[in-house]
Amino acid sequence: MDSLRVATYNIHKGVQGLGPARRLEIHNLGHAVEQFDADIVCLQEVRGVNRKMQRVFSHWPTGGQANFLAPEGYEAVYRSNVVTRHGEHGNALLSRWPVLEHRHHDVTDHRFERRGLLHATVQVQQRTVHVVVLHLSLIHASRARQVQALGRFLQAHVPETEPLVVAGDFNDWGVQLHRPMSEFGLRTFEDLRLPTFPSRLPLLHLDRVYVRGMQLLHAHVPHGLAWRRMSDHLPLIAHLGWI
């Protein structure tokens, strides 16, 4: 195996539209995840449970969205960031390879936005690969502090000698996080800024894959009517090579 295929996708809790036009997209998202054919899928805004939506949609999946979206043979890991009156949502990782361990690290910066890191250690043949799934704040100052919290977490829990992937929705409208991420040895596709938001007219490069101890080979964003309907974000699919 000479490369690793990683996808990151903010699925908008599996529901699109408002009011009477609201529709459940989680079943279409399941087909989309299969099409990625990715070794590792990093998901944001994933619902563990939502009792209100279960009443609204008779075909709401049971067992949590992460497990529902995992293709056959994949392992699903979910960690909650936000608990609401009706349920919870957070980050998830789907892996074709065995997940050795996983943990959640709270990086909430203020009480109006609960945020966390999902860290998983994945065994890819003879290699131990660390993957961090994140969804950063809507406020730049909070994002900057969350990146510093990420750096401290990596220093404490991820050996510099082992491959690392950090993927998710960075909400970095002004592309200001590349420099602080590089201070922790993390690189992304500097010359290939692929817009993923909003899905109907993608203009902003919010969804990213950063790596340390790996090569960035290629990345692409799927387009088309079906992709525009499933979420307010488009997925990003990256091909990574070993060093």
Phi and psi in degrees as GROMACS dihedral restraints (atoms count N, CA, C in turn):
[ dihedral_restraints ]
;  ai    aj    ak    al  type     phi  dphi    fc
    3     4     5     6     1  -105.5    20    10
    4     5     6     7     1     1.9    20    10
    6     7     8     9     1  -154.2    20    10
    7     8     9    10     1   166.5    20    10
    9    10    11    12     1  -128.4    20    10
   10    11    12    13     1   129.9    20    10
   12    13    14    15     1  -103.2    20    10
   13    14    15    16     1   120.4    20    10
   15    16    17    18     1  -124.4    20    10
   16    17    18    19     1   133.0    20    10
   18    19    20    21     1  -118.6    20    10
   19    20    21    22     1   145.1    20    10
   21    22    23    24     1  -129.8    20    10
   22    23    24    25     1   140.0    20    10
   24    25    26    27     1  -155.5    20    10
   25    26    27    28     1   125.0    20    10
   27    28    29    30     1   -90.8    20    10
   28    29    30    31     1   111.4    20    10
   30    31    32    33     1   -92.9    20    10
   31    32    33    34     1     3.7    20    10
   33    34    35    36     1    55.6    20    10
   34    35    36    37     1    39.2    20    10
   36    37    38    39     1    63.3    20    10
   37    38    39    40     1    15.0    20    10
   39    40    41    42     1    77.3    20    10
   40    41    42    43     1     9.4    20    10
   42    43    44    45     1  -132.7    20    10
   43    44    45    46     1   139.2    20    10
   45    46    47    48     1  -126.5    20    10
   46    47    48    49     1   156.5    20    10
   48    49    50    51     1    86.0    20    10
   49    50    51    52     1   170.4    20    10
   51    52    53    54     1  -129.2    20    10
   52    53    54    55     1   151.1    20    10
   54    55    56    57     1    58.4    20    10
   55    56    57    58     1  -136.4    20    10
   57    58    59    60     1   -63.4    20    10
   58    59    60    61     1   -21.9    20    10
   60    61    62    63     1   -85.9    20    10
   61    62    63    64     1     0.2    20    10
   63    64    65    66     1   -64.4    20    10
   64    65    66    67     1   135.7    20    10
   66    67    68    69     1  -138.1    20    10
   67    68    69    70     1   149.6    20    10
   69    70    71    72     1   -88.2    20    10
   70    71    72    73     1   123.1    20    10
   72    73    74    75     1  -111.0    20    10
   73    74    75    76     1     2.5    20    10
   75    76    77    78     1   -63.1    20    10
   76    77    78    79     1   -31.8    20    10
   78    79    80    81     1   -70.3    20    10
   79    80    81    82     1   -40.5    20    10
   81    82    83    84     1   -66.1    20    10
   82    83    84    85     1   -36.3    20    10
   84    85    86    87     1   -63.4    20    10
   85    86    87    88     1   -34.0    20    10
   87    88    89    90     1   -61.2    20    10
   88    89    90    91     1   -42.8    20    10
   90    91    92    93     1   -65.4    20    10
   91    92    93    94     1   -37.7    20    10
   93    94    95    96     1   -63.3    20    10
   94    95    96    97     1   -44.7    20    10
   96    97    98    99     1   -61.4    20    10
   97    98    99   100     1   -39.0    20    10
   99   100   101   102     1   -60.6    20    10
  100   101   102   103     1   -39.2    20    10
  102   103   104   105     1   -65.8    20    10
  103   104   105   106     1   -26.8    20    10
  105   106   107   108     1   -57.8    20    10
  106   107   108   109     1   -35.6    20    10
  108   109   110   111     1    49.6    20    10
  109   110   111   112     1    40.9    20    10
  111   112   113   114     1   -91.0    20    10
  112   113   114   115     1   150.8    20    10
  114   115   116   117     1   -70.7    20    10
  115   116   117   118     1   -37.9    20    10
  117   118   119   120     1  -136.9    20    10
  118   119   120   121     1   130.8    20    10
  120   121   122   123     1  -117.8    20    10
  121   122   123   124     1   124.2    20    10
  123   124   125   126     1  -106.1    20    10
  124   125   126   127     1   121.7    20    10
  126   127   128   129     1  -120.8    20    10
  127   128   129   130     1   142.7    20    10
  129   130   131   132     1  -122.5    20    10
  130   131   132   133     1   159.9    20    10
  132   133   134   135     1    54.6    20    10
  133   134   135   136     1    53.3    20    10
  135   136   137   138     1  -102.3    20    10
  136   137   138   139     1   131.7    20    10
  138   139   140   141     1   -90.1    20    10
  139   140   141   142     1   130.0    20    10
  141   142   143   144     1   -78.8    20    10
  142   143   144   145     1   -49.1    20    10
  144   145   146   147     1  -153.0    20    10
  145   146   147   148     1   148.9    20    10
  147   148   149   150     1  -152.0    20    10
  148   149   150   151     1   105.2    20    10
  150   151   152   153     1   -68.0    20    10
  151   152   153   154     1   -31.7    20    10
  153   154   155   156     1   -66.0    20    10
  154   155   156   157     1   -46.9    20    10
  156   157   158   159     1   -66.4    20    10
  157   158   159   160     1   -30.9    20    10
  159   160   161   162     1   -62.3    20    10
  160   161   162   163     1   -33.3    20    10
  162   163   164   165     1   -78.0    20    10
  163   164   165   166     1   -34.3    20    10
  165   166   167   168     1   -72.3    20    10
  166   167   168   169     1   -42.6    20    10
  168   169   170   171     1  -112.3    20    10
  169   170   171   172     1   116.7    20    10
  171   172   173   174     1   -67.2    20    10
  172   173   174   175     1   -24.4    20    10
  174   175   176   177     1  -103.1    20    10
  175   176   177   178     1    27.9    20    10
  177   178   179   180     1   -65.0    20    10
  178   179   180   181     1   130.8    20    10
  180   181   182   183     1   -70.0    20    10
  181   182   183   184     1   145.5    20    10
  183   184   185   186     1   -93.9    20    10
  184   185   186   187     1   158.5    20    10
  186   187   188   189     1    87.2    20    10
  187   188   189   190     1     8.5    20    10
  189   190   191   192     1    89.9    20    10
  190   191   192   193     1   146.6    20    10
  192   193   194   195     1   -68.8    20    10
  193   194   195   196     1   -32.8    20    10
  195   196   197   198     1   -61.3    20    10
  196   197   198   199     1   -49.1    20    10
  198   199   200   201     1   -64.3    20    10
  199   200   201   202     1   -37.4    20    10
  201   202   203   204     1   -65.4    20    10
  202   203   204   205     1   -38.3    20    10
  204   205   206   207     1   -80.4    20    10
  205   206   207   208     1   -16.9    20    10
  207   208   209   210     1   -68.1    20    10
  208   209   210   211     1   121.0    20    10
  210   211   212   213     1   -62.5    20    10
  211   212   213   214     1   161.7    20    10
  213   214   215   216     1   -56.5    20    10
  214   215   216   217     1   131.1    20    10
  216   217   218   219     1    92.0    20    10
  217   218   219   220     1    -8.1    20    10
  219   220   221   222     1   -91.1    20    10
  220   221   222   223     1   151.3    20    10
  222   223   224   225     1   -99.1    20    10
  223   224   225   226     1   136.1    20    10
  225   226   227   228     1  -110.6    20    10
  226   227   228   229     1   134.1    20    10
  228   229   230   231     1  -125.6    20    10
  229   230   231   232     1   131.1    20    10
  231   232   233   234     1  -131.7    20    10
  232   233   234   235     1   138.5    20    10
  234   235   236   237     1  -136.0    20    10
  235   236   237   238     1   131.8    20    10
  237   238   239   240     1   -78.6    20    10
  238   239   240   241     1   140.7    20    10
  240   241   242   243     1  -105.2    20    10
  241   242   243   244     1   -39.0    20    10
  243   244   245   246     1  -126.5    20    10
  244   245   246   247     1   130.8    20    10
  246   247   248   249     1  -111.5    20    10
  247   248   249   250     1   126.1    20    10
  249   250   251   252     1  -117.7    20    10
  250   251   252   253     1  -178.8    20    10
  252   253   254   255     1   -63.1    20    10
  253   254   255   256     1   -31.8    20    10
  255   256   257   258     1  -100.4    20    10
  256   257   258   259     1   -13.2    20    10
  258   259   260   261     1   169.6    20    10
  259   260   261   262     1  -137.9    20    10
  261   262   263   264     1  -159.3    20    10
  262   263   264   265     1   160.9    20    10
  264   265   266   267     1  -152.4    20    10
  265   266   267   268     1   160.9    20    10
  267   268   269   270     1  -173.2    20    10
  268   269   270   271     1  -147.2    20    10
  270   271   272   273     1  -104.8    20    10
  271   272   273   274     1   154.0    20    10
  273   274   275   276     1  -142.3    20    10
  274   275   276   277     1   156.2    20    10
  276   277   278   279     1  -132.5    20    10
  277   278   279   280     1   131.2    20    10
  279   280   281   282     1  -113.4    20    10
  280   281   282   283     1   129.1    20    10
  282   283   284   285     1  -132.3    20    10
  283   284   285   286     1   132.4    20    10
  285   286   287   288     1   -73.5    20    10
  286   287   288   289     1   -21.2    20    10
  288   289   290   291     1  -105.4    20    10
  289   290   291   292     1   158.3    20    10
  291   292   293   294     1   -61.0    20    10
  292   293   294   295     1   134.6    20    10
  294   295   296   297     1   -92.0    20    10
  295   296   297   298     1   116.9    20    10
  297   298   299   300     1   -78.3    20    10
  298   299   300   301     1   -41.3    20    10
  300   301   302   303     1  -160.9    20    10
  301   302   303   304     1   162.0    20    10
  303   304   305   306     1  -153.2    20    10
  304   305   306   307     1   156.5    20    10
  306   307   308   309     1  -153.3    20    10
  307   308   309   310     1   163.3    20    10
  309   310   311   312     1  -114.9    20    10
  310   311   312   313     1   140.0    20    10
  312   313   314   315     1  -131.0    20    10
  313   314   315   316     1   119.6    20    10
  315   316   317   318     1   -75.1    20    10
  316   317   318   319     1   125.4    20    10
  318   319   320   321     1  -123.2    20    10
  319   320   321   322     1    29.1    20    10
  321   322   323   324     1   -59.5    20    10
  322   323   324   325     1   132.0    20    10
  324   325   326   327     1  -104.3    20    10
  325   326   327   328     1   -26.6    20    10
  327   328   329   330     1  -152.3    20    10
  328   329   330   331     1   162.7    20    10
  330   331   332   333     1   -71.4    20    10
  331   332   333   334     1   -12.7    20    10
  333   334   335   336     1   -87.6    20    10
  334   335   336   337     1   -11.2    20    10
  336   337   338   339     1  -137.9    20    10
  337   338   339   340     1   105.8    20    10
  339   340   341   342     1   -84.0    20    10
  340   341   342   343     1   124.9    20    10
  342   343   344   345     1  -134.4    20    10
  343   344   345   346     1   150.4    20    10
  345   346   347   348     1  -152.4    20    10
  346   347   348   349     1   163.4    20    10
  348   349   350   351     1  -105.2    20    10
  349   350   351   352     1   135.2    20    10
  351   352   353   354     1  -104.3    20    10
  352   353   354   355     1   116.3    20    10
  354   355   356   357     1  -111.1    20    10
  355   356   357   358     1   124.7    20    10
  357   358   359   360     1  -128.3    20    10
  358   359   360   361     1   144.6    20    10
  360   361   362   363     1  -107.6    20    10
  361   362   363   364     1   122.1    20    10
  363   364   365   366     1  -117.2    20    10
  364   365   366   367     1   135.3    20    10
  366   367   368   369     1   -92.9    20    10
  367   368   369   370     1   106.1    20    10
  369   370   371   372     1  -106.7    20    10
  370   371   372   373     1    98.1    20    10
  372   373   374   375     1    52.8    20    10
  373   374   375   376     1  -119.7    20    10
  375   376   377   378     1   -90.9    20    10
  376   377   378   379     1     4.2    20    10
  378   379   380   381     1  -105.2    20    10
  379   380   381   382     1   143.0    20    10
  381   382   383   384     1   -99.4    20    10
  382   383   384   385     1   116.7    20    10
  384   385   386   387     1  -112.8    20    10
  385   386   387   388     1   130.5    20    10
  387   388   389   390     1   -96.6    20    10
  388   389   390   391     1   135.6    20    10
  390   391   392   393     1  -128.9    20    10
  391   392   393   394     1   130.1    20    10
  393   394   395   396     1  -117.6    20    10
  394   395   396   397     1   124.1    20    10
  396   397   398   399     1  -105.5    20    10
  397   398   399   400     1   131.1    20    10
  399   400   401   402     1  -143.6    20    10
  400   401   402   403     1   163.5    20    10
  402   403   404   405     1  -145.3    20    10
  403   404   405   406     1   104.4    20    10
  405   406   407   408     1   -85.8    20    10
  406   407   408   409     1   171.3    20    10
  408   409   410   411     1   -66.0    20    10
  409   410   411   412     1   161.8    20    10
  411   412   413   414     1   -80.1    20    10
  412   413   414   415     1   -12.7    20    10
  414   415   416   417     1  -104.7    20    10
  415   416   417   418     1   130.3    20    10
  417   418   419   420     1   -60.5    20    10
  418   419   420   421     1   -44.6    20    10
  420   421   422   423     1   -59.4    20    10
  421   422   423   424     1   -38.0    20    10
  423   424   425   426     1   -67.9    20    10
  424   425   426   427     1   -42.3    20    10
  426   427   428   429     1   -59.2    20    10
  427   428   429   430     1   -42.3    20    10
  429   430   431   432     1   -61.7    20    10
  430   431   432   433     1   -41.7    20    10
  432   433   434   435     1   -70.2    20    10
  433   434   435   436     1   -34.9    20    10
  435   436   437   438     1   -67.2    20    10
  436   437   438   439     1   -34.9    20    10
  438   439   440   441     1   -65.5    20    10
  439   440   441   442     1   -39.0    20    10
  441   442   443   444     1   -64.9    20    10
  442   443   444   445     1   -38.3    20    10
  444   445   446   447     1   -64.5    20    10
  445   446   447   448     1   -38.2    20    10
  447   448   449   450     1   -60.3    20    10
  448   449   450   451     1   -45.0    20    10
  450   451   452   453     1   -59.3    20    10
  451   452   453   454     1   -42.1    20    10
  453   454   455   456     1   -66.3    20    10
  454   455   456   457     1   -38.5    20    10
  456   457   458   459     1   -63.4    20    10
  457   458   459   460     1   -44.8    20    10
  459   460   461   462     1   -62.6    20    10
  460   461   462   463     1   -41.1    20    10
  462   463   464   465     1   -61.8    20    10
  463   464   465   466     1   -34.2    20    10
  465   466   467   468     1   -84.3    20    10
  466   467   468   469     1   -28.5    20    10
  468   469   470   471     1  -124.5    20    10
  469   470   471   472     1   -11.1    20    10
  471   472   473   474     1  -123.3    20    10
  472   473   474   475     1   111.0    20    10
  474   475   476   477     1   -60.5    20    10
  475   476   477   478     1   140.2    20    10
  477   478   479   480     1   -66.4    20    10
  478   479   480   481     1   -17.9    20    10
  480   481   482   483     1   -85.2    20    10
  481   482   483   484     1    -6.2    20    10
  483   484   485   486     1  -109.0    20    10
  484   485   486   487     1   141.3    20    10
  486   487   488   489     1   -58.6    20    10
  487   488   489   490     1   143.2    20    10
  489   490   491   492     1  -135.4    20    10
  490   491   492   493     1   134.8    20    10
  492   493   494   495     1  -124.0    20    10
  493   494   495   496     1   128.7    20    10
  495   496   497   498     1  -120.2    20    10
  496   497   498   499     1   118.4    20    10
  498   499   500   501     1  -138.6    20    10
  499   500   501   502     1   149.8    20    10
  501   502   503   504     1   155.5    20    10
  502   503   504   505     1  -162.2    20    10
  504   505   506   507     1   -96.0    20    10
  505   506   507   508     1   108.6    20    10
  507   508   509   510     1   -89.3    20    10
  508   509   510   511     1   -11.5    20    10
  510   511   512   513     1    49.3    20    10
  511   512   513   514     1    31.2    20    10
  513   514   515   516     1   -94.6    20    10
  514   515   516   517     1    78.3    20    10
  516   517   518   519     1   -59.3    20    10
  517   518   519   520     1   -38.3    20    10
  519   520   521   522     1   -96.3    20    10
  520   521   522   523     1    10.3    20    10
  522   523   524   525     1    50.0    20    10
  523   524   525   526     1    56.0    20    10
  525   526   527   528     1  -106.6    20    10
  526   527   528   529     1    -1.8    20    10
  528   529   530   531     1   -96.9    20    10
  529   530   531   532     1    -6.9    20    10
  531   532   533   534     1   -57.9    20    10
  532   533   534   535     1   -45.0    20    10
  534   535   536   537     1   -64.7    20    10
  535   536   537   538     1   -52.7    20    10
  537   538   539   540     1   -62.5    20    10
  538   539   540   541     1   -33.0    20    10
  540   541   542   543     1   -66.0    20    10
  541   542   543   544     1   -37.6    20    10
  543   544   545   546     1   -65.9    20    10
  544   545   546   547     1   -25.0    20    10
  546   547   548   549     1   -65.3    20    10
  547   548   549   550     1   -20.9    20    10
  549   550   551   552     1  -100.5    20    10
  550   551   552   553     1    14.8    20    10
  552   553   554   555     1    80.4    20    10
  553   554   555   556     1    12.7    20    10
  555   556   557   558     1   -95.9    20    10
  556   557   558   559     1   131.0    20    10
  558   559   560   561     1  -123.5    20    10
  559   560   561   562     1   151.4    20    10
  561   562   563   564     1  -132.7    20    10
  562   563   564   565     1  -172.6    20    10
  564   565   566   567     1   -79.1    20    10
  565   566   567   568     1    83.8    20    10
  567   568   569   570     1   -58.0    20    10
  568   569   570   571     1   -42.6    20    10
  570   571   572   573     1   -95.8    20    10
  571   572   573   574     1     7.8    20    10
  573   574   575   576     1  -133.9    20    10
  574   575   576   577     1    70.6    20    10
  576   577   578   579     1   -86.0    20    10
  577   578   579   580     1   101.7    20    10
  579   580   581   582     1   -94.9    20    10
  580   581   582   583     1   114.3    20    10
  582   583   584   585     1   -69.4    20    10
  583   584   585   586     1   138.7    20    10
  585   586   587   588     1  -127.5    20    10
  586   587   588   589     1    -4.1    20    10
  588   589   590   591     1  -143.1    20    10
  589   590   591   592     1   141.0    20    10
  591   592   593   594     1   -74.6    20    10
  592   593   594   595     1   157.0    20    10
  594   595   596   597     1   -63.5    20    10
  595   596   597   598     1   -30.3    20    10
  597   598   599   600     1   -74.2    20    10
  598   599   600   601     1   -29.3    20    10
  600   601   602   603     1  -148.0    20    10
  601   602   603   604     1    76.4    20    10
  603   604   605   606     1   -64.9    20    10
  604   605   606   607     1   121.7    20    10
  606   607   608   609     1  -125.8    20    10
  607   608   609   610     1   -24.2    20    10
  609   610   611   612     1  -113.5    20    10
  610   611   612   613     1   139.5    20    10
  612   613   614   615     1   -93.9    20    10
  613   614   615   616     1    72.1    20    10
  615   616   617   618     1   -92.4    20    10
  616   617   618   619     1   -30.5    20    10
  618   619   620   621     1   -98.1    20    10
  619   620   621   622     1   127.3    20    10
  621   622   623   624     1  -142.4    20    10
  622   623   624   625     1   161.3    20    10
  624   625   626   627     1  -127.0    20    10
  625   626   627   628     1   120.1    20    10
  627   628   629   630     1  -108.0    20    10
  628   629   630   631     1   148.8    20    10
  630   631   632   633     1  -136.4    20    10
  631   632   633   634     1   157.2    20    10
  633   634   635   636     1  -138.9    20    10
  634   635   636   637     1   131.6    20    10
  636   637   638   639     1    75.8    20    10
  637   638   639   640     1    18.8    20    10
  639   640   641   642     1  -142.3    20    10
  640   641   642   643     1   168.0    20    10
  642   643   644   645     1  -105.0    20    10
  643   644   645   646     1   141.7    20    10
  645   646   647   648     1   -92.5    20    10
  646   647   648   649     1   111.3    20    10
  648   649   650   651     1   -94.4    20    10
  649   650   651   652     1   -48.6    20    10
  651   652   653   654     1  -165.5    20    10
  652   653   654   655     1   153.7    20    10
  654   655   656   657     1  -147.0    20    10
  655   656   657   658     1   152.8    20    10
  657   658   659   660     1  -151.5    20    10
  658   659   660   661     1   160.5    20    10
  660   661   662   663     1  -122.8    20    10
  661   662   663   664     1   122.3    20    10
  663   664   665   666     1   -67.8    20    10
  664   665   666   667     1   145.1    20    10
  666   667   668   669     1  -130.6    20    10
  667   668   669   670     1   162.5    20    10
  669   670   671   672     1   135.3    20    10
  670   671   672   673     1   167.6    20    10
  672   673   674   675     1   -58.5    20    10
  673   674   675   676     1   -43.7    20    10
  675   676   677   678     1   -61.7    20    10
  676   677   678   679     1   -41.7    20    10
  678   679   680   681     1   -67.4    20    10
  679   680   681   682     1   -35.2    20    10
  681   682   683   684     1   -67.6    20    10
  682   683   684   685     1   -27.4    20    10
  684   685   686   687     1   -84.3    20    10
  685   686   687   688     1   -25.8    20    10
  687   688   689   690     1   -77.2    20    10
  688   689   690   691     1   -31.0    20    10
  690   691   692   693     1  -156.9    20    10
  691   692   693   694     1   166.3    20    10
  693   694   695   696     1   -80.0    20    10
  694   695   696   697     1    -8.2    20    10
  696   697   698   699     1  -111.2    20    10
  697   698   699   700     1   157.1    20    10
  699   700   701   702     1  -100.6    20    10
  700   701   702   703     1   151.2    20    10
  702   703   704   705     1   -75.9    20    10
  703   704   705   706     1   155.4    20    10
  705   706   707   708     1  -118.1    20    10
  706   707   708   709     1   129.9    20    10
  708   709   710   711     1  -119.8    20    10
  709   710   711   712     1   123.2    20    10
  711   712   713   714     1  -119.6    20    10
  712   713   714   715     1   142.3    20    10
  714   715   716   717     1  -107.4    20    10
  715   716   717   718     1   123.9    20    10
  717   718   719   720     1  -118.5    20    10
  718   719   720   721     1   143.2    20    10
  720   721   722   723     1  -113.4    20    10
  721   722   723   724     1   160.7    20    10
  723   724   725   726     1   -85.4    20    10
  724   725   726   727     1   151.7    20    10
